[in-house]
Amino acid sequence: MEDLDLVVEDGEILRIEGPNGSGKTSLLKILTGQLSPTSGQLEWHGRSLTKALRDYLETLLFIGHAPGVTASLTAKENLGWSAALADIRVDDDAVEHALANVGLYGFEDVTAGQLSAGQQRRIALARLELIPRPLWILDEPFTALDRAGVGWLQERILAHRAAGGAIVLTTHHEFALDERVRTVQLGVVHGCA
């Protein structure tokens, strides 16, 4: 990932593409503050990210390649816990509504470990409904989703952009957004797996 210069504007979708091993997930981890860049700098609203990290993280919702759910907690408990970690107060109705929106009506009280991979992904994606953040960083968000789930997520991404939100995502999935998706292509560093 040498000489990479990215600017993500409000109301923009930025798709990071590249073969496996090209650094897509590493780039997202740098953008979410989980990894530090080996060179260069990150800025948020003209400030160094190291100085603005707390403010930046309060604008960010990251959903990683793994769904990030706890198998022993119910769908509702997982989502309530995610909201609490984001310092968002929600009631049961809001959590149940978010779960219903992602197609998990009737599964609110089922432990995540009993759900399919696609249903676990839907729990993770319900955070998009419940935790209002202007910047979404999504690593392979279409993984394990059926057609209905893919359709819902595409619509949700477009609605977020229309509301002025920004989305940075990686995906191997061909999705039907539109020509206003900006793409950055990463290559493989030779000699590395």
N, C-alpha and C positions, 0 to 999 in steps of 0.2 A: 504494500500500500504506500508506495513512494509518490511524492508530488501530488497528493490528493488535496484538492481545495473544494470544499463543499459549503454552500450556503443554503439553508432551508428557510423558506419564507412562510408566513402565515398563509393558509389556504393552499398549500402545496403538498403533493404526494411525491416522495422521492423513493424510487425502487432501486435497491442495491442488488445487482446481478453478478453472477460469476460461478464458475464451477466449484464443486466441493474442494475445500482447502484453500480457497482464494482469499480468505480473510473477512468474509461477510459478517460472521458472528463476532469476530474480534473487533471489527469496526463498530458494530452496535454496542459492544461492551465498553468501548472507548467513549462512544456518544452518551452512554448512560452513567459514566463515572465509575464503572466496575474495573476498568483497566486504564492505566495511564499511557498516553502516547509516548513512543520512544524519542520522537522529535516533533517539532512543531507545536502548535497551541490550539486550544479550543476557546472560542469566545461565545458568550451568550449576551445579546443586547449590548455589544461593544465592550463587555467586561470579560476579563480572563475567567474561565470556568473555575479555576482553583479559588478565586475570590468570590465567585457568585454561585458556588455549588449548591448551597442550601436553597437559594431562591430558584435556581434552575430545576432542582429535583422536585420542587413543589409544582412545577408546570408539566412534569413528565409522567407518563404512564408507560411502563415497559412490560411487555409480555414476551417472555422468552420462548425458545423452541420447545423446551419442556413446559408442560402446562402449569407447573408450580402450584399444585394442589396437594393437600395432605390427605392421604388415603383413609385415615381413621376419622376424618371429619366429614359431616354431611355437606352436600352442595351448599346449603344455606349457611352453615358454619364457616366453610371455606371463604365464601364471598363476604360474610360479615367480618371475618378476620382480615381479609384484604382491605376492606374499607377502614377498619380500625388502624391498620398499619399506615394507611394513607392519611390518617387523622381526619377521616370523614365519618360523621355520625349518621347512621342510617337506621331505619326501623325495619321490622320484619316485612312490612308491606312493600317497601322499596326493594329489598333483597328478592322477595318472591316475584315482583314485577320484572326485575332484571333477568332472573332465571327463566321466567316465562318467555321473555323477548328472545332469548337464545334457544328456545325449544326445549327447556327442561321443566316445563310445568308438570307437576306430579312426581318429580324426582328431587324436590327440595330437601327431603329428610332421608335420602339414601346416601350412605357413605360413598365417598368418591372412589374408594377401592373396589366397590361393586359395580361401578359404571364403566362403560367402554372408553377407549381412548378418545373417540370423538366427543362423547359426553363430558369427559374431563376437560377437553379443549374448550368446550362450550362454557364450562364453569369459569375458566380463565378469561374467556372473551366477554363474559357477563360484566367483568370489571369496566369494559368500555361503556356500559350502560350506567354503571353506578358511581364511578369515580371520575368526576369532571376534570379533565386536564387538557390543555390546548395542544400539547405535543405528545403524539403516540409514537413509540418505537416498538415495532413488532417483528419478531424473528420467526419466520415461517408460520404465520398465523393460520394458513389454510390447511396445515397438516391435520390429517385424520377426520376432516369434515366431509359430510355428505353433500349432495347438491344443494339441499335446502340451507345447510349451514354456510356453504360458500356464497350462495345468493344473499343471505342475510348479511354476511360480513362485507361483501362488496357494497351493498347498499349503505351499511353503517359507515364505511370508510368514505364514501362519496358525501354522505350527510355531514360528517365531521369536517371534511374539506369545505363544503358549502357554508358551514357555520364559521369559517375562518381558521379552523384547526389545521395543524401540520402533521403529516404522517411520514415516517421513515420506515420502510419495511424491506425484508428479504423474502423471496419466495421462488420456488421452482414451479409454482402453479401458474398456469396461464389464466389470468383473470380478465374479466370484461369490464374494465373501468373505462378510460377514454384516452384520447390523445394528449391530455394535459398531465399525464404521469411522466415525470422526468426520470430517466434511468441513468445510473452510473454503473459502468461495467468494470469489475475487478478481474485481474488476471492471476494466474498461478505463478508464484515465484519458482523458477527452475531450480531443481535440486532439493526441493522440499516436498513432502507428501501432503 
